[in-house]
Amino acid sequence: MSDVLERIKPYGKHNIYVKIYELDEHRSVSISDAKWIVCSYEGFEKGVGVFNPNPSERVDVIALILNDEKNRFFPVISFLTREEALRLALDLLKLLTGKNEAMLMEVLCQMLMEGDLR
């Protein structure tokens, strides 16, 4: 984990930015049009992070980003290790399919062996 934290500087593990939004009376923000995207983190250049939604190679630093396209802004950026990303993928699949973890692991292992998850 410390290797990932070193590679994502100046970011932290989880980042929340609200400077362009108006806070309500509960000090919260509603962003109804934003979408979650997953990108590789490729570094920090000219004062901004470089994120790639379509990497051509396997990546080690994965960014889960809330993308506010309307405002061209990322209010949430979380960095995941490969292990965290796989755990999240598995948890999401369990919720979506209703299958237990053992069944999903079997399917994922089969996909890995067949080269579908490279």
ZALUMSE-205202 format. One record per residue (C-alpha): x, y, z; residue in one letter. Coordinates in nm, 4 decimals. Layout:
+----------+----------+----------+-----+
:        u :        v :        w : res :
+----------+----------+----------+-----+
:        X :        Y :        Z :   A :
...
+----------+----------+----------+-----+
This chain:
+----------+----------+----------+-----+
:        u :        v :        w : res :
+----------+----------+----------+-----+
:   0.0000 :   0.0000 :   0.0000 :   M :
:   0.2798 :   0.2470 :   0.0822 :   S :
:   0.4159 :   0.1968 :  -0.2718 :   D :
:   0.0807 :   0.3059 :  -0.4163 :   V :
:   0.0637 :   0.6063 :  -0.1846 :   L :
:   0.4094 :   0.7120 :  -0.2960 :   E :
:   0.3171 :   0.6796 :  -0.6650 :   R :
:  -0.0028 :   0.8873 :  -0.6401 :   I :
:   0.1494 :   1.1955 :  -0.4762 :   K :
:   0.0352 :   1.4712 :  -0.4407 :   P :
:  -0.2988 :   1.2910 :  -0.4108 :   Y :
:  -0.4098 :   1.1038 :  -0.1030 :   G :
:  -0.5739 :   0.7595 :  -0.1076 :   K :
:  -0.9253 :   0.9092 :  -0.1183 :   H :
:  -0.9877 :   1.2669 :  -0.2353 :   N :
:  -1.3052 :   1.4756 :  -0.2194 :   I :
:  -1.3199 :   1.8160 :  -0.3887 :   Y :
:  -1.6187 :   2.0478 :  -0.3518 :   V :
:  -1.4742 :   2.3911 :  -0.4329 :   K :
:  -1.6904 :   2.4481 :  -0.7412 :   I :
:  -2.0154 :   2.3455 :  -0.5698 :   Y :
:  -2.2470 :   2.5297 :  -0.3379 :   E :
:  -2.2940 :   2.3465 :  -0.0081 :   L :
:  -2.6472 :   2.3099 :   0.1273 :   D :
:  -2.7484 :   2.3647 :   0.4911 :   E :
:  -2.6127 :   2.0172 :   0.5778 :   H :
:  -2.2793 :   2.1048 :   0.4124 :   R :
:  -2.3417 :   1.8440 :   0.1437 :   S :
:  -2.3488 :   1.8563 :  -0.2354 :   V :
:  -2.5880 :   1.6917 :  -0.4794 :   S :
:  -2.4366 :   1.6060 :  -0.8171 :   I :
:  -2.7107 :   1.4240 :  -1.0048 :   S :
:  -2.5522 :   1.4022 :  -1.3501 :   D :
:  -2.2113 :   1.2631 :  -1.2469 :   A :
:  -2.1031 :   0.9121 :  -1.3455 :   K :
:  -1.8491 :   0.6718 :  -1.2004 :   W :
:  -1.5547 :   0.5932 :  -1.4240 :   I :
:  -1.2484 :   0.3741 :  -1.3793 :   V :
:  -0.9111 :   0.4883 :  -1.5137 :   C :
:  -0.5451 :   0.4129 :  -1.4851 :   S :
:  -0.3434 :   0.6803 :  -1.3083 :   Y :
:  -0.0494 :   0.7782 :  -1.5245 :   E :
:   0.1063 :   1.0544 :  -1.3193 :   G :
:   0.0896 :   1.4218 :  -1.2362 :   F :
:   0.1880 :   1.6715 :  -1.5071 :   E :
:   0.1607 :   2.0499 :  -1.5256 :   K :
:  -0.0373 :   2.0640 :  -1.2021 :   G :
:  -0.3027 :   1.8075 :  -1.2935 :   V :
:  -0.3443 :   1.4334 :  -1.2690 :   G :
:  -0.3264 :   1.2285 :  -1.5868 :   V :
:  -0.5967 :   0.9609 :  -1.5989 :   F :
:  -0.6584 :   0.7159 :  -1.8830 :   N :
:  -0.9990 :   0.5442 :  -1.9171 :   P :
:  -0.8622 :   0.3132 :  -2.1904 :   N :
:  -0.5148 :   0.1919 :  -2.0958 :   P :
:  -0.3462 :  -0.0382 :  -2.3440 :   S :
:  -0.1635 :  -0.2363 :  -2.0765 :   E :
:  -0.2316 :  -0.3926 :  -1.7392 :   R :
:  -0.2223 :  -0.1242 :  -1.4686 :   V :
:  -0.1191 :  -0.1277 :  -1.1051 :   D :
:  -0.2735 :   0.2016 :  -0.9913 :   V :
:  -0.6451 :   0.2228 :  -1.0559 :   I :
:  -0.8529 :   0.5360 :  -1.0011 :   A :
:  -1.2243 :   0.5194 :  -0.9248 :   L :
:  -1.3517 :   0.8640 :  -1.0205 :   I :
:  -1.6826 :   1.0465 :  -0.9941 :   L :
:  -1.6907 :   1.2367 :  -1.3238 :   N :
:  -1.8996 :   1.5550 :  -1.3349 :   D :
:  -1.8858 :   1.5967 :  -1.7135 :   E :
:  -2.1111 :   1.9024 :  -1.7123 :   K :
:  -1.8602 :   2.0956 :  -1.5000 :   N :
:  -1.5510 :   1.9141 :  -1.6322 :   R :
:  -1.4596 :   1.8242 :  -1.2751 :   F :
:  -1.3719 :   1.5154 :  -1.0688 :   F :
:  -1.5237 :   1.5711 :  -0.7219 :   P :
:  -1.4170 :   1.2254 :  -0.5984 :   V :
:  -1.0977 :   1.0383 :  -0.6813 :   I :
:  -1.0125 :   0.7153 :  -0.4981 :   S :
:  -0.7059 :   0.5121 :  -0.5763 :   F :
:  -0.7311 :   0.1338 :  -0.5570 :   L :
:  -0.4677 :  -0.1329 :  -0.5492 :   T :
:  -0.5233 :  -0.4296 :  -0.7794 :   R :
:  -0.6390 :  -0.6316 :  -0.4778 :   E :
:  -0.8899 :  -0.3647 :  -0.3734 :   E :
:  -1.0196 :  -0.3386 :  -0.7296 :   A :
:  -1.0686 :  -0.7151 :  -0.7525 :   L :
:  -1.2449 :  -0.7179 :  -0.4146 :   R :
:  -1.4757 :  -0.4355 :  -0.5274 :   L :
:  -1.5459 :  -0.6136 :  -0.8576 :   A :
:  -1.6301 :  -0.9318 :  -0.6711 :   L :
:  -1.8581 :  -0.7502 :  -0.4255 :   D :
:  -2.0395 :  -0.5754 :  -0.7107 :   L :
:  -2.0840 :  -0.9027 :  -0.8994 :   L :
:  -2.2257 :  -1.0680 :  -0.5871 :   K :
:  -2.4846 :  -0.7923 :  -0.5548 :   L :
:  -2.5715 :  -0.7926 :  -0.9239 :   L :
:  -2.5939 :  -1.1673 :  -0.9746 :   T :
:  -2.7003 :  -1.2957 :  -0.6339 :   G :
:  -2.4328 :  -1.5643 :  -0.6642 :   K :
:  -2.2103 :  -1.6545 :  -0.3741 :   N :
:  -1.8419 :  -1.5709 :  -0.3646 :   E :
:  -1.7228 :  -1.9241 :  -0.4401 :   A :
:  -1.9309 :  -1.9415 :  -0.7584 :   M :
:  -1.8052 :  -1.6014 :  -0.8728 :   L :
:  -1.4440 :  -1.6891 :  -0.7981 :   M :
:  -1.4832 :  -1.9994 :  -1.0103 :   E :
:  -1.6161 :  -1.7921 :  -1.3012 :   V :
:  -1.3403 :  -1.5300 :  -1.2617 :   L :
:  -1.0686 :  -1.7971 :  -1.2460 :   C :
:  -1.2046 :  -1.9564 :  -1.5615 :   Q :
:  -1.2037 :  -1.6169 :  -1.7361 :   M :
:  -0.8454 :  -1.5550 :  -1.6240 :   L :
:  -0.7328 :  -1.8960 :  -1.7520 :   M :
:  -0.8998 :  -1.8304 :  -2.0865 :   E :
:  -0.7298 :  -1.4913 :  -2.1102 :   G :
:  -1.0498 :  -1.2845 :  -2.0873 :   D :
:  -0.9278 :  -1.0747 :  -1.7927 :   L :
:  -0.5737 :  -0.9878 :  -1.8972 :   R :
+----------+----------+----------+-----+
